[in-house]
C-alpha cells in the first residue's frame, strides 16, 4: 500500500467516512475532524510510518499552514507525509 493510500485510510477512519469520499481539496474541517481528531490522526501517521510529524497541537490551523506540516487539505497532508517518509 502506498504512502498516499495509507494516509487516506487513516484520515477516513478518523472522519468515519469511506476513502472514496476523500478528494484532494477536502479539508479536515469539511470532514468534521476537530483538533483532538487531528492529534489522533497525527499519532496514527507517526506510528504507521515510524516518523515524527512536526505538529504542535497548541498551534492554530493557520499557524500549521505556515509551518512544516501543512494541513490545509488532503493533498497537502499526503504531500507532507510523503516528504517526511522520503527523508526518514
N, C-alpha and C positions, 0 to 999 in steps of 0.2 A: 504494500500500500504506500502510495506517495505521501510526501510531507503534506501536500495540499489536502489530500483525501483524509488524512488523519486529523488535521486541524479542523476541517469541515465537520467531521464526525464529533469532535469534542464540542464545538460550538453548537451544533444541532442538538446534542444531548443536553447541554446546559439550557438551551432555549426551549426544549421539549417540542422540537419540530423535526420534520424529515429533512435529510441532507438536500434533497431536491428542491426544497423551499429556499435554500440559500443562494443568493445571487451576489456577484462581486461587489455591487454597490450597496448591498444591505448593511445597515448599521446595527450595532448592538442594541441601541435604543429601540429601533423598529422591531427587534426580536423580543423585546421586553427583558433583556439581560441588564440587571441592576449592578451596582458596584460589588456586592457580595458574589453575584454570579460571575462577574468578570474575574474576581480574585480566584474563584474556584476553577474557572477555565484556564487561567494563567498557571495555577498549580498543576492542572492536568497536562498542559502543554509541556511544562518543565519536566514532569515525571515521564511522559511519553518519549521525549526526545533527549533526556538527560542533559538539559541545557539550563542556563539561568537567564530568565527574562528580566530585562532592566525595567521593571514596572514597580511603581510605588503607589500603593493603594490610597495614600494621602494626597496624591496629585489629582487635580481636576481633569476631566477628559480633555479640555483644551490644552492643558499642560502636556498631557501624554502625546497629543498630536505633534507637538513641537519636540518631543523627546526622542529617545532611541527606539521605542516600541510604539509604533503608530497603530491606533485602534479606531481610526475613522470609519472603516468599513471592513467587510470580509476580505476583500482583495488586499488591503493594506496589512491586515493581520497575517494572512498567508505569506505575503512577501517578507514581512518582518521575521516570521518564524523560519522561513526558508533561508534567509540571510544568517540567522543565528546558528542554524544547523550546519550550514556550509562552513562557518567559521569555527565550529566546535572541534 
